[in-house]
Amino acid sequence: MSVPTRIRTSAKAVVLHEGSVLLTRNLWNGRECHFLPGGGQEIGELLPDAVRREVREETGLTVQVGPLLWVLEGWWDDPSGLASENFHRVEVVFLCTVDGSAELVGGTEQDIDQIGLDWVPLEKITSLETLSPRYRDHMIPLVSGDIPRAAYLER
């Protein structure tokens, strides 16, 4: 692994609405996958503000930010060598609810690899292989209506 050149902090959202969770659908490394909406924190921006902004940019939805769910830490080291840099990554994930309409109209600044949005029923999350297991496994309590305890998820 190369030495990371910077730390990148991002805010992610587990957006719940009527028994479903909102995921972005992306084409990543030639295959379709799902991600939690959210993205990079800007200088001077608090994490709850970052997650509200990022969800709106990617999905067009306005959300209320609830409790902290997870902090995921690791590093991005592109094995192909195509990335311009390697970085230490810290993702902070919040539980969110929709404030207003839940109609998926799309955002104004979607990620370049984003190809859609999906409301996925919570009972299907555990078998959704297109979502990273590090999130999928920790979402299991949401299926029964429980809020997971905040956790640190190491790479």
CYANA upper distance limits for C-alpha pairs under 8 A (distance plus 0.5 A):
  1 MET  CA     77 ASP  CA      6.95
  2 SER  CA     77 ASP  CA      7.42
  2 SER  CA     86 ASN  CA      7.36
  3 VAL  CA     86 ASN  CA      7.55
  3 VAL  CA     87 PHE  CA      8.40
  4 PRO  CA     75 TRP  CA      7.85
  4 PRO  CA     76 TRP  CA      8.41
  4 PRO  CA     77 ASP  CA      8.37
  4 PRO  CA     85 GLU  CA      7.91
  4 PRO  CA     86 ASN  CA      5.26
  4 PRO  CA     87 PHE  CA      4.78
  4 PRO  CA     88 HIS  CA      6.20
  5 THR  CA     85 GLU  CA      7.18
  5 THR  CA     86 ASN  CA      6.50
  5 THR  CA     87 PHE  CA      5.99
  5 THR  CA     88 HIS  CA      8.18
  6 ARG  CA     86 ASN  CA      8.16
  6 ARG  CA     87 PHE  CA      5.65
  6 ARG  CA     88 HIS  CA      6.67
  7 ILE  CA     87 PHE  CA      6.25
  7 ILE  CA     88 HIS  CA      5.13
  7 ILE  CA     89 ARG  CA      6.35
  7 ILE  CA     90 VAL  CA      7.93
  8 ARG  CA     40 GLY  CA      7.50
  8 ARG  CA     41 GLN  CA      8.39
  8 ARG  CA     87 PHE  CA      7.16
  8 ARG  CA     88 HIS  CA      6.66
  8 ARG  CA     89 ARG  CA      5.49
  8 ARG  CA     90 VAL  CA      6.75
  9 THR  CA     40 GLY  CA      6.41
  9 THR  CA     41 GLN  CA      6.27
  9 THR  CA     89 ARG  CA      6.59
  9 THR  CA     90 VAL  CA      5.32
  9 THR  CA     91 GLU  CA      6.40
  9 THR  CA     92 VAL  CA      8.14
 10 SER  CA     38 GLY  CA      7.65
 10 SER  CA     39 GLY  CA      5.44
 10 SER  CA     40 GLY  CA      4.57
 10 SER  CA     41 GLN  CA      5.57
 10 SER  CA     47 LEU  CA      8.24
 10 SER  CA     50 ALA  CA      8.30
 10 SER  CA     89 ARG  CA      8.35
 10 SER  CA     90 VAL  CA      6.85
 10 SER  CA     91 GLU  CA      5.35
 10 SER  CA     92 VAL  CA      6.73
 11 ALA  CA     38 GLY  CA      6.06
 11 ALA  CA     39 GLY  CA      6.03
 11 ALA  CA     40 GLY  CA      6.90
 11 ALA  CA     41 GLN  CA      6.99
 11 ALA  CA     47 LEU  CA      6.41
 11 ALA  CA     48 PRO  CA      7.97
 11 ALA  CA     50 ALA  CA      6.57
 11 ALA  CA     51 VAL  CA      5.50
 11 ALA  CA     54 GLU  CA      8.42
 11 ALA  CA     91 GLU  CA      6.30
 11 ALA  CA     92 VAL  CA      5.41
 11 ALA  CA     93 VAL  CA      6.36
 11 ALA  CA     94 PHE  CA      8.06
 12 LYS  CA     36 LEU  CA      6.61
 12 LYS  CA     37 PRO  CA      6.23
 12 LYS  CA     38 GLY  CA      4.66
 12 LYS  CA     39 GLY  CA      6.75
 12 LYS  CA     51 VAL  CA      6.36
 12 LYS  CA     91 GLU  CA      7.24
 12 LYS  CA     92 VAL  CA      6.53
 12 LYS  CA     93 VAL  CA      5.06
 12 LYS  CA     94 PHE  CA      6.83
 13 ALA  CA     36 LEU  CA      6.49
 13 ALA  CA     37 PRO  CA      6.15
 13 ALA  CA     38 GLY  CA      6.51
 13 ALA  CA     51 VAL  CA      6.98
 13 ALA  CA     55 VAL  CA      7.89
 13 ALA  CA     93 VAL  CA      5.99
 13 ALA  CA     94 PHE  CA      5.57
 13 ALA  CA     95 LEU  CA      6.45
 13 ALA  CA     96 CYS  CA      6.63
 14 VAL  CA     21 VAL  CA      7.05
 14 VAL  CA     22 LEU  CA      7.44
 14 VAL  CA     36 LEU  CA      6.96
 14 VAL  CA     37 PRO  CA      8.10
 14 VAL  CA     93 VAL  CA      7.57
 14 VAL  CA     94 PHE  CA      6.69
 14 VAL  CA     95 LEU  CA      5.41
 14 VAL  CA     96 CYS  CA      6.29
 15 VAL  CA     21 VAL  CA      5.96
 15 VAL  CA     22 LEU  CA      5.89
 15 VAL  CA     63 VAL  CA      8.17
 15 VAL  CA     95 LEU  CA      6.73
 15 VAL  CA     96 CYS  CA      5.11
 15 VAL  CA     97 THR  CA      5.81
 15 VAL  CA     98 VAL  CA      7.39
 16 LEU  CA     20 SER  CA      6.17
 16 LEU  CA     21 VAL  CA      5.17
 16 LEU  CA     22 LEU  CA      7.11
 16 LEU  CA     95 LEU  CA      8.15
 16 LEU  CA     96 CYS  CA      6.86
 16 LEU  CA     97 THR  CA      5.79
 16 LEU  CA     98 VAL  CA      7.60
 17 HIS  CA     21 VAL  CA      6.95
 17 HIS  CA     22 LEU  CA      8.43
 17 HIS  CA     97 THR  CA      6.93
 17 HIS  CA     98 VAL  CA      7.04
 17 HIS  CA    102 ALA  CA      8.05
 19 GLY  CA    121 PRO  CA      6.43
 19 GLY  CA    122 LEU  CA      6.44
 20 SER  CA    119 TRP  CA      6.12
 20 SER  CA    120 VAL  CA      5.60
 20 SER  CA    121 PRO  CA      4.56
 20 SER  CA    122 LEU  CA      5.53
 21 VAL  CA    119 TRP  CA      5.96
 21 VAL  CA    120 VAL  CA      5.79
 21 VAL  CA    121 PRO  CA      6.88
 21 VAL  CA    122 LEU  CA      6.73
 22 LEU  CA     36 LEU  CA      7.81
 22 LEU  CA     37 PRO  CA      8.05
 22 LEU  CA    117 LEU  CA      7.68
 22 LEU  CA    118 ASP  CA      6.28
 22 LEU  CA    119 TRP  CA      5.12
 22 LEU  CA    120 VAL  CA      6.83
 23 LEU  CA     34 HIS  CA      6.44
 23 LEU  CA     35 PHE  CA      6.12
 23 LEU  CA     36 LEU  CA      5.65
 23 LEU  CA     37 PRO  CA      6.64
 23 LEU  CA    117 LEU  CA      6.39
 23 LEU  CA    118 ASP  CA      5.85
 23 LEU  CA    119 TRP  CA      6.97
 23 LEU  CA    120 VAL  CA      7.70
 24 THR  CA     34 HIS  CA      6.00
 24 THR  CA     35 PHE  CA      5.75
 24 THR  CA     36 LEU  CA      6.72
 24 THR  CA     37 PRO  CA      6.42
 24 THR  CA    114 GLN  CA      7.16
 24 THR  CA    115 ILE  CA      8.23
 24 THR  CA    116 GLY  CA      6.46
 24 THR  CA    117 LEU  CA      5.02
 24 THR  CA    118 ASP  CA      6.78
 25 ARG  CA     32 GLU  CA      7.46
 25 ARG  CA     33 CYS  CA      6.35
 25 ARG  CA     34 HIS  CA      5.15
 25 ARG  CA     35 PHE  CA      7.10
 25 ARG  CA    114 GLN  CA      6.33
 25 ARG  CA    115 ILE  CA      6.09
 25 ARG  CA    116 GLY  CA      5.30
 25 ARG  CA    117 LEU  CA      5.90
 25 ARG  CA    118 ASP  CA      7.33
 26 ASN  CA     32 GLU  CA      6.12
 26 ASN  CA     33 CYS  CA      5.84
 26 ASN  CA     34 HIS  CA      6.43
 26 ASN  CA     35 PHE  CA      7.75
 26 ASN  CA    113 ASP  CA      5.82
 26 ASN  CA    114 GLN  CA      4.73
 26 ASN  CA    115 ILE  CA      5.68
 26 ASN  CA    116 GLY  CA      7.33
 27 LEU  CA     31 ARG  CA      5.89
 27 LEU  CA     32 GLU  CA      5.04
 27 LEU  CA     33 CYS  CA      6.81
 27 LEU  CA    113 ASP  CA      5.84
 27 LEU  CA    114 GLN  CA      6.96
 27 LEU  CA    115 ILE  CA      7.15
 28 TRP  CA     32 GLU  CA      6.70
 28 TRP  CA     33 CYS  CA      7.20
 28 TRP  CA    113 ASP  CA      6.95
 32 GLU  CA    130 THR  CA      7.51
 33 CYS  CA    130 THR  CA      4.90
 33 CYS  CA    131 LEU  CA      6.71
 34 HIS  CA    130 THR  CA      5.92
 34 HIS  CA    131 LEU  CA      5.45
 34 HIS  CA    132 SER  CA      8.29
 35 PHE  CA    131 LEU  CA      6.83
 35 PHE  CA    132 SER  CA      8.23
 37 PRO  CA     54 GLU  CA      7.65
 37 PRO  CA     55 VAL  CA      6.19
 37 PRO  CA     58 GLU  CA      7.33
 37 PRO  CA     59 THR  CA      8.27
 38 GLY  CA     50 ALA  CA      8.40
 38 GLY  CA     51 VAL  CA      6.19
 38 GLY  CA     54 GLU  CA      5.33
 38 GLY  CA     55 VAL  CA      5.99
 38 GLY  CA     58 GLU  CA      7.97
 39 GLY  CA     50 ALA  CA      8.11
 39 GLY  CA     51 VAL  CA      7.70
 39 GLY  CA     54 GLU  CA      6.29
 40 GLY  CA     50 ALA  CA      7.85
 40 GLY  CA     54 GLU  CA      8.38
 41 GLN  CA     45 GLU  CA      6.93
 41 GLN  CA     46 LEU  CA      8.15
 41 GLN  CA     47 LEU  CA      7.13
 41 GLN  CA     50 ALA  CA      5.96
 42 GLU  CA     50 ALA  CA      7.73
 45 GLU  CA     49 ASP  CA      6.87
 45 GLU  CA     50 ALA  CA      6.77
 46 LEU  CA     50 ALA  CA      6.72
 47 LEU  CA     51 VAL  CA      6.72
 47 LEU  CA     92 VAL  CA      8.24
 48 PRO  CA     52 ARG  CA      6.82
 48 PRO  CA     65 VAL  CA      6.83
 48 PRO  CA     94 PHE  CA      8.44
 49 ASP  CA     53 ARG  CA      6.66
 50 ALA  CA     54 GLU  CA      6.49
 51 VAL  CA     55 VAL  CA      6.49
 51 VAL  CA     65 VAL  CA      8.28
 51 VAL  CA     94 PHE  CA      8.42
 52 ARG  CA     56 ARG  CA      6.73
 52 ARG  CA     62 THR  CA      7.31
 52 ARG  CA     63 VAL  CA      6.59
 52 ARG  CA     64 GLN  CA      7.99
 52 ARG  CA     65 VAL  CA      7.70
 53 ARG  CA     57 GLU  CA      6.63
 54 GLU  CA     58 GLU  CA      6.56
 55 VAL  CA     59 THR  CA      6.16
 55 VAL  CA     60 GLY  CA      7.51
 55 VAL  CA     61 LEU  CA      6.96
 55 VAL  CA     62 THR  CA      7.68
 55 VAL  CA     63 VAL  CA      7.99
 56 ARG  CA     60 GLY  CA      4.94
 56 ARG  CA     61 LEU  CA      5.42
 56 ARG  CA     62 THR  CA      6.21
 56 ARG  CA     63 VAL  CA      8.37
 56 ARG  CA    107 GLY  CA      6.62
 56 ARG  CA    108 THR  CA      8.39
 57 GLU  CA    107 GLY  CA      5.17
 57 GLU  CA    108 THR  CA      5.71
 57 GLU  CA    109 GLU  CA      5.34
 57 GLU  CA    110 GLN  CA      6.71
 58 GLU  CA    106 GLY  CA      7.07
 58 GLU  CA    107 GLY  CA      4.89
 58 GLU  CA    108 THR  CA      7.14
 58 GLU  CA    109 GLU  CA      6.23
 58 GLU  CA    110 GLN  CA      4.92
 58 GLU  CA    111 ASP  CA      7.41
 59 THR  CA    104 LEU  CA      7.10
 59 THR  CA    105 VAL  CA      7.43
 59 THR  CA    106 GLY  CA      4.99
 59 THR  CA    107 GLY  CA      4.70
 59 THR  CA    108 THR  CA      8.31
 59 THR  CA    110 GLN  CA      7.95
 59 THR  CA    117 LEU  CA      7.71
 60 GLY  CA    104 LEU  CA      7.51
 60 GLY  CA    105 VAL  CA      6.62
 60 GLY  CA    106 GLY  CA      5.53
 60 GLY  CA    107 GLY  CA      4.55
 60 GLY  CA    108 THR  CA      7.41
 61 LEU  CA     98 VAL  CA      7.48
 61 LEU  CA     99 ASP  CA      8.19
 61 LEU  CA    100 GLY  CA      8.45
 61 LEU  CA    101 SER  CA      7.81
 61 LEU  CA    102 ALA  CA      7.19
 61 LEU  CA    103 GLU  CA      8.28
 61 LEU  CA    104 LEU  CA      7.84
 61 LEU  CA    107 GLY  CA      8.15
 62 THR  CA     98 VAL  CA      6.60
 62 THR  CA     99 ASP  CA      5.88
 62 THR  CA    100 GLY  CA      7.36
 63 VAL  CA     96 CYS  CA      6.59
 63 VAL  CA     97 THR  CA      5.93
 63 VAL  CA     98 VAL  CA      4.99
 63 VAL  CA     99 ASP  CA      5.38
 64 GLN  CA     96 CYS  CA      6.02
 64 GLN  CA     97 THR  CA      5.84
 64 GLN  CA     98 VAL  CA      6.78
 64 GLN  CA     99 ASP  CA      6.41
 65 VAL  CA     94 PHE  CA      7.11
 65 VAL  CA     95 LEU  CA      6.88
 65 VAL  CA     96 CYS  CA      5.12
 65 VAL  CA     97 THR  CA      7.34
 66 GLY  CA     94 PHE  CA      6.74
 66 GLY  CA     95 LEU  CA      5.57
 66 GLY  CA     96 CYS  CA      5.72
 66 GLY  CA     97 THR  CA      8.02
 67 PRO  CA     94 PHE  CA      6.23
 67 PRO  CA     95 LEU  CA      6.06
 67 PRO  CA     96 CYS  CA      8.32
 68 LEU  CA     92 VAL  CA      8.02
 68 LEU  CA     93 VAL  CA      6.62
 68 LEU  CA     94 PHE  CA      4.98
 68 LEU  CA     95 LEU  CA      6.86
 68 LEU  CA    150 ALA  CA      6.58
 69 LEU  CA     92 VAL  CA      8.32
 69 LEU  CA     93 VAL  CA      6.00
 69 LEU  CA     94 PHE  CA      5.74
 69 LEU  CA     95 LEU  CA      6.74
 69 LEU  CA    148 PRO  CA      7.12
 69 LEU  CA    149 ARG  CA      7.07
 69 LEU  CA    150 ALA  CA      4.96
 69 LEU  CA    151 ALA  CA      7.01
 70 TRP  CA     91 GLU  CA      8.48
 70 TRP  CA     92 VAL  CA      6.49
 70 TRP  CA     93 VAL  CA      5.60
 70 TRP  CA     94 PHE  CA      7.67
 70 TRP  CA    150 ALA  CA      5.80
 70 TRP  CA    151 ALA  CA      5.32
 70 TRP  CA    152 TYR  CA      6.23
 70 TRP  CA    153 LEU  CA      7.27
 71 VAL  CA     90 VAL  CA      7.42
 71 VAL  CA     91 GLU  CA      6.14
 71 VAL  CA     92 VAL  CA      5.09
 71 VAL  CA     93 VAL  CA      6.72
 71 VAL  CA    150 ALA  CA      8.45
 71 VAL  CA    151 ALA  CA      6.91
 71 VAL  CA    152 TYR  CA      5.36
 71 VAL  CA    153 LEU  CA      6.42
 72 LEU  CA     89 ARG  CA      8.47
 72 LEU  CA     90 VAL  CA      6.25
 72 LEU  CA     91 GLU  CA      5.51
 72 LEU  CA     92 VAL  CA      6.99
 72 LEU  CA    152 TYR  CA      6.51
 72 LEU  CA    153 LEU  CA      5.06
 72 LEU  CA    154 GLU  CA      6.22
 72 LEU  CA    155 ARG  CA      7.44
 73 GLU  CA     88 HIS  CA      8.19
 73 GLU  CA     89 ARG  CA      6.19
 73 GLU  CA     90 VAL  CA      5.06
 73 GLU  CA     91 GLU  CA      6.87
 73 GLU  CA    152 TYR  CA      8.32
 73 GLU  CA    153 LEU  CA      6.99
 73 GLU  CA    154 GLU  CA      5.69
 73 GLU  CA    155 ARG  CA      6.31
 74 GLY  CA     88 HIS  CA      6.52
 74 GLY  CA     89 ARG  CA      5.79
 74 GLY  CA     90 VAL  CA      7.17
 74 GLY  CA    154 GLU  CA      6.83
 74 GLY  CA    155 ARG  CA      5.21
 75 TRP  CA     86 ASN  CA      7.82
 75 TRP  CA     87 PHE  CA      6.08
 75 TRP  CA     88 HIS  CA      4.67
 75 TRP  CA     89 ARG  CA      5.48
 75 TRP  CA    155 ARG  CA      8.19
 76 TRP  CA     86 ASN  CA      5.97
 76 TRP  CA     87 PHE  CA      5.80
 76 TRP  CA     88 HIS  CA      6.82
 76 TRP  CA     89 ARG  CA      7.18
 77 ASP  CA     85 GLU  CA      8.44
 77 ASP  CA     86 ASN  CA      5.54
 77 ASP  CA     87 PHE  CA      7.52
 78 ASP  CA     82 LEU  CA      7.29
 78 ASP  CA     83 ALA  CA      6.39
 78 ASP  CA     86 ASN  CA      7.42
 98 VAL  CA    102 ALA  CA      6.79
104 LEU  CA    117 LEU  CA      7.59
106 GLY  CA    110 GLN  CA      8.37
106 GLY  CA    116 GLY  CA      8.42
106 GLY  CA    117 LEU  CA      8.01
110 GLN  CA    114 GLN  CA      6.76
120 VAL  CA    124 LYS  CA      7.38
120 VAL  CA    125 ILE  CA      7.59
121 PRO  CA    125 ILE  CA      7.45
122 LEU  CA    142 LEU  CA      7.56
122 LEU  CA    143 VAL  CA      5.76
123 GLU  CA    143 VAL  CA      6.13
124 LYS  CA    128 LEU  CA      6.72
125 ILE  CA    136 ARG  CA      6.73
125 ILE  CA    139 MET  CA      7.98
125 ILE  CA    140 ILE  CA      8.19
126 THR  CA    136 ARG  CA      6.33
126 THR  CA    137 ASP  CA      7.16
126 THR  CA    139 MET  CA      8.25
126 THR  CA    140 ILE  CA      7.17
128 LEU  CA    136 ARG  CA      8.15
129 GLU  CA    133 PRO  CA      8.19
131 LEU  CA    135 TYR  CA      7.77
131 LEU  CA    136 ARG  CA      6.85
132 SER  CA    136 ARG  CA      6.59
133 PRO  CA    137 ASP  CA      6.06
134 ARG  CA    138 HIS  CA      7.22
134 ARG  CA    153 LEU  CA      8.16
135 TYR  CA    139 MET  CA      6.73
136 ARG  CA    140 ILE  CA      7.53
138 HIS  CA    148 PRO  CA      7.82
139 MET  CA    143 VAL  CA      7.77
139 MET  CA    148 PRO  CA      7.83
140 ILE  CA    144 SER  CA      8.16
141 PRO  CA    145 GLY  CA      7.08
141 PRO  CA    146 ASP  CA      5.59
141 PRO  CA    147 ILE  CA      6.83
141 PRO  CA    148 PRO  CA      6.33
142 LEU  CA    146 ASP  CA      5.59
142 LEU  CA    147 ILE  CA      6.38
142 LEU  CA    148 PRO  CA      7.51
